[in-house]
Amino acid sequence: MPNFLLNRWHGFHVIFTFIFSLILLGFLAYYHWLFAAIGSLVLFGLVYFTYLAELRFKKELNQYIATLSHRIQKVGVEVLQQMPIGVLLFNEEGKIEWHNSYLLEITGEKDLIGKKVSEVFSTINLEELNVKKDIHYQDKIYEVEFRKNERLIFVMDVTEYKNLQSQYKDEQPVFGIIHLDNFDEVSQGMDDLNRSLLLSNITSTINDWASKLGIYIRRYTSDKFFIVTTQKVLEQMEKSRFDILDIVREMTEDNKIPFTLSIGIGAGASSLIEIGQMAQSSLDIALGRGGDQAAVKVGERLSFYGGKSNAVEKRTRVRARVIAHALKDLIQESDIVLIMGHKTPDMDAIGASIGILKAVRVNDRKGYVVLDQPNPSIEKLLDEVSHHKELPQYFLTPEKALSMVSSRTLLIMIDTHKPSMTIEPRLVEKIDRVVVIDHHRRGEEFVEDPVLIYIEPYASSTSELVTELLQYQKDKFSMDPLEATALLAGVVVDTKGFGFRTGFRTFDAASFLRRNGADPILVQKLLKEDIEQYIQKAELVKRARIVFDNIAIAVAEGKNDQLMIAQAADTLLNMSGIFASFVISVRTDGLTSISARSLGQVNVQLIMERMGGGGHLTNAAAQLEGVTVEEAETRLIEVLQTYQQEGGLTI
């Protein structure tokens, strides 16, 4: 018997009791021997009774333990046989040595002894089995737990749990906003009857699409619909790649301007408020990328669908005027304005920066252009600036700019909206008041809480946008010829000499600059290339090969600057039968660069985004770190194959 049970009978408390009784007997014997004799008899009787009680307790305890052990063993066997968990033991050869009866119910067999585990469960591999694994067996899902040392397998039916888990996932709420991109532009010139009929047809098409998928839809403004659906329906929409975008565009393709939609979807958050905010944020991104596409944000994942058409040029300058006045107020509220473009700035970034510098000076504030090391694409322009009587003092290094930052500093980002792409990202982090002026389609990365955003993907260049903003800064002001020429050079470069992405507002901006002293001859001088560069570009073009019938890919051997890579892509695009071109080369800074160009049939922006870059539908690029040109080419081919499977290369 264990000591803790024995102590119940002859622990110190019992011993002390008997000792105390003997002392009392001694006192009784002192007074009268008869009383002592009677007390002794009583004491011995108590000792004897205690002894008998201990023997009886031991006997009863042993009987209880024996009975309990039998019951536990019996119940254990019954539980092992009848519990709703399959149990099997197998030998070194993988053959079943023992199993409980529930395993027979799972398999429908009469006897499994001697059979191999792989014969009974073909999806179980004893060599590769993890600690836990879900398997499908006879239309059910089982969780298999493997104990390698004991050669023991537990099989538990989790079909109901998995179905419930799948149902929970499928029924997660999804909010969305559908925006009619360009109804005013499409319906301009129509009479009221045709305008109403067009809107009715589009609304009916959207409602039919929503009804077919089981989506709740409600129109809450003249150009917006709010939709509520589930995760399962969202997967169907993503699988169809939001075919409603193509349906609406194709039904109005006979119009001078096709009608397009933008869709913002939010899902994957625990709060309904957060899901709604994600839907609005996704719509803002879709619109910032030029519309005619769906932006889907599920948790941290952001996906894009569509984007097959160019952004439609706005017919009025109302937004430009509003942005110009807001920018004027922000400049006047600042003590210092810092102007910064993207890394390895091109002619558009520098020209637009000089234009914004002009706006700052017109408003009698201090402004500076942040610039690090010059590159070949802007060397000629910077050389002209260095000989100017005033402009050189307004250019400073990133280190100097960081030391000038105060609470009233305004940062204006030019030709980019991605902090990581700026010349000095620390300035974006350090300055609270940031303005973004860009013409690239908006990507996932964006400045946090900018005070003013002016992103117009329809514009030919950032220089065009800045030129329009300058016209509303002051009623009458004069521009220096070099300032106007720098802006015009930015427009010329991004439009390839007014050949691509050019609208009537592009020519209006060029006309304004020409009236203010822009020198086209100087522009041509700034854009001239020497004979060595031309030969180098020809060598790049010579290395091109054709894939997917209409796509040219050139992979350079040595290092080239970004301007050379971009020019080679432009040249390839001019070749007969080429709808898209990609030039891959290691840059002088060690990064592997890809320049992509297209005529519009191929959305190179989506392709470059999958490579880690971005840009426009017809003009995009990506910079890869730690990747060889061969690896970059392989990845590009894989992306193009995926893009083709999704219907993007139907040209």
SULLIN-V90122 format. One record per residue. OMEGA is omega in whole degrees, -180 to 180 (NA if undefined). Layout:
BEGIN
[[OMEGA] [OMEGA]]
END
This chain:
BEGIN
[[180] [-178] [-176] [175] [178] [180] [177] [-176] [-178] [171] [-179] [-178] [178] [180] [179] [180] [180] [178] [179] [179] [178] [178] [178] [178] [177] [177] [179] [179] [180] [-179] [180] [-177] [-178] [178] [179] [180] [179] [180] [-180] [178] [179] [-179] [179] [176] [178] [178] [180] [180] [179] [179] [178] [180] [179] [178] [-180] [179] [179] [-178] [-179] [180] [179] [178] [-179] [-180] [179] [179] [-179] [179] [179] [-180] [-180] [180] [-180] [179] [179] [178] [-180] [179] [-179] [-179] [-171] [-177] [-175] [175] [179] [180] [176] [175] [180] [-178] [-177] [-179] [180] [178] [-177] [178] [180] [176] [176] [-174] [-178] [179] [176] [177] [180] [-174] [-176] [179] [177] [-179] [-178] [-177] [178] [179] [177] [179] [-178] [177] [-180] [179] [-175] [-178] [179] [176] [-175] [-180] [-174] [-175] [177] [178] [176] [-178] [175] [178] [175] [-178] [178] [175] [177] [180] [-180] [173] [-177] [176] [-171] [174] [-171] [-176] [180] [-174] [-174] [178] [172] [179] [-176] [179] [-180] [-177] [-178] [179] [-180] [177] [178] [178] [178] [179] [178] [179] [-177] [-175] [176] [-177] [178] [177] [178] [177] [176] [-177] [175] [-169] [-164] [-178] [-180] [-179] [-178] [-174] [-180] [-179] [178] [172] [-174] [-178] [-180] [178] [179] [180] [178] [-180] [179] [180] [-180] [179] [179] [179] [180] [180] [178] [178] [180] [-180] [-180] [-179] [-178] [-179] [172] [-177] [180] [178] [-176] [168] [-177] [-176] [-178] [174] [175] [-179] [176] [-180] [-178] [-180] [-180] [178] [178] [178] [177] [179] [179] [178] [177] [180] [177] [-177] [178] [177] [180] [-178] [-178] [-180] [-177] [-179] [179] [-176] [177] [177] [177] [176] [179] [178] [-179] [178] [167] [-176] [174] [-177] [175] [-180] [173] [178] [-178] [-178] [177] [178] [-180] [178] [177] [178] [178] [178] [179] [178] [178] [178] [178] [179] [180] [178] [179] [178] [176] [179] [-178] [179] [177] [175] [-175] [179] [178] [-174] [178] [-179] [177] [-178] [-180] [178] [180] [-179] [-176] [-178] [178] [176] [-178] [-179] [179] [-176] [-177] [180] [-177] [-179] [179] [-180] [179] [180] [-180] [179] [177] [178] [178] [179] [-180] [179] [-178] [178] [-175] [175] [178] [177] [177] [-177] [-174] [176] [-178] [177] [-176] [-175] [177] [-177] [180] [-179] [-179] [179] [179] [178] [178] [177] [177] [176] [177] [179] [179] [-179] [177] [180] [174] [176] [178] [179] [-179] [176] [180] [-177] [177] [-178] [177] [178] [-174] [-176] [-178] [-176] [-178] [179] [179] [176] [176] [179] [-177] [179] [179] [-175] [-175] [-169] [-176] [-177] [-177] [175] [180] [-177] [178] [179] [178] [180] [179] [-179] [-177] [-174] [175] [-179] [-179] [178] [177] [177] [177] [179] [-174] [172] [174] [175] [-179] [-180] [-178] [-178] [-178] [180] [-180] [-179] [180] [177] [179] [180] [-172] [-175] [-177] [-175] [-176] [175] [180] [175] [-172] [176] [178] [177] [-174] [178] [-178] [178] [-178] [179] [180] [176] [174] [-179] [180] [-180] [175] [179] [-179] [-178] [180] [-174] [-179] [-174] [174] [178] [177] [179] [-179] [178] [177] [179] [-180] [-176] [-179] [-180] [-178] [-177] [-179] [174] [-179] [179] [173] [-180] [-179] [177] [179] [-180] [179] [177] [179] [178] [177] [178] [-178] [-179] [-176] [178] [-176] [180] [179] [179] [-178] [174] [-176] [176] [-178] [179] [175] [179] [175] [180] [179] [179] [178] [-180] [179] [178] [-178] [169] [178] [-175] [180] [179] [178] [177] [179] [178] [-180] [-175] [-179] [176] [-179] [-174] [-180] [178] [-180] [179] [179] [178] [179] [178] [177] [-180] [-179] [-176] [-177] [172] [-175] [174] [180] [173] [-171] [-176] [-180] [177] [178] [180] [-177] [178] [-177] [180] [178] [176] [-175] [180] [-180] [-180] [-180] [-180] [178] [177] [177] [-179] [179] [-179] [179] [180] [-179] [177] [-180] [178] [178] [-179] [179] [177] [-177] [180] [171] [179] [-180] [179] [176] [178] [174] [-174] [174] [173] [-176] [178] [176] [177] [179] [179] [179] [179] [-177] [177] [180] [180] [-179] [176] [177] [175] [179] [-180] [-179] [179] [-179] [176] [-176] [-173] [-177] [-179] [176] [176] [-176] [-179] [179] [-178] [178] [180] [178] [178] [179] [179] [179] [179] [180] [179] [179] [179] [179] [177] [177] [179] [178] [179] [179] [178] [-177] [-177] [178] [-175] [NA]]
END
